[in-house]
Amino acid sequence: MSITGVDIRLTPTEFDLLRALARVPGQVVSREELLADVWDWPDASGTRTVDSHVKALRAKIGGARVRTAHGVGYALEDPASGGALE
């Protein structure tokens, strides 16, 4: 993967997480939806797995690109435009 011409190496799980968020740019995806989609854990509410992987993803792609909706989930944003990716 490349952001602004710089190669970024993602783990398979980080890539799947980014892909899940990129499917609906700017829209919040719940932790439960991410657990079901990325990890195939439909009944794993309350786990911090998503949060840990989002932290690692942010470190690689930039913190401003992943917005937290506290108590709900995450959304992929375009920090340059101040909103959702287009």
C-alpha positions in Angstrom: 0.0 0.0 0.0 1.2 3.5 -0.7 0.1 6.8 0.8 1.4 10.0 -0.8 4.1 7.9 -2.5 5.4 6.2 0.6 5.1 2.5 0.8 3.3 1.2 3.9 3.4 -2.4 5.0 0.2 -3.6 6.6 -0.4 -7.0 8.2 -3.2 -9.0 6.6 -5.5 -8.1 9.5 -4.6 -4.4 9.2 -5.3 -4.5 5.5 -8.7 -6.2 6.1 -9.6 -3.6 8.7 -8.7 -0.7 6.4 -10.7 -2.3 3.6 -13.7 -2.7 5.9 -13.5 1.0 6.8 -12.9 2.1 3.2 -16.0 0.4 2.0 -18.1 3.1 3.6 -15.7 6.2 3.8 -16.8 8.7 6.4 -19.4 6.4 7.9 -18.9 4.9 11.4 -18.5 1.2 11.4 -19.3 -0.4 14.8 -16.8 -2.6 16.6 -19.3 -5.4 16.4 -19.5 -5.0 12.6 -15.7 -5.0 12.3 -15.4 -8.1 14.5 -17.8 -9.9 12.3 -16.3 -8.7 9.0 -12.6 -8.8 9.7 -12.2 -11.5 12.4 -15.4 -13.5 11.6 -16.4 -13.2 15.3 -20.0 -12.2 15.2 -20.6 -12.7 19.0 -17.4 -11.2 20.4 -18.7 -7.9 21.8 -16.6 -6.2 24.5 -13.3 -7.3 23.1 -10.5 -4.7 22.7 -9.1 -6.5 19.6 -10.5 -3.9 17.2 -9.1 -1.0 19.3 -5.6 -2.6 19.4 -5.5 -3.1 15.6 -6.9 0.4 14.9 -4.1 1.8 17.0 -1.5 -0.1 15.0 -3.2 1.0 11.7 -3.2 4.6 12.8 0.5 4.4 13.5 1.1 3.3 10.0 -1.4 5.5 8.0 -1.7 8.5 10.2 -3.9 9.1 13.2 -6.1 11.7 11.4 -7.2 9.1 8.9 -9.2 7.0 11.4 -11.8 8.8 13.4 -13.1 7.3 16.6 -16.9 7.5 17.4 -16.6 6.9 21.1 -18.6 3.9 22.3 -19.6 3.0 18.8 -16.7 2.4 16.3 -14.5 3.9 13.7 -14.6 5.8 10.4 -12.1 6.3 7.7 -11.6 10.0 6.9 -9.6 12.2 4.5 -7.6 14.5 6.7 -6.7 16.8 3.8 -10.3 17.7 3.1 -11.4 17.6 6.7 -14.0 14.9 6.0 -14.8 11.6 4.4 -12.6 10.1 1.7 -14.1 10.4 -1.8 
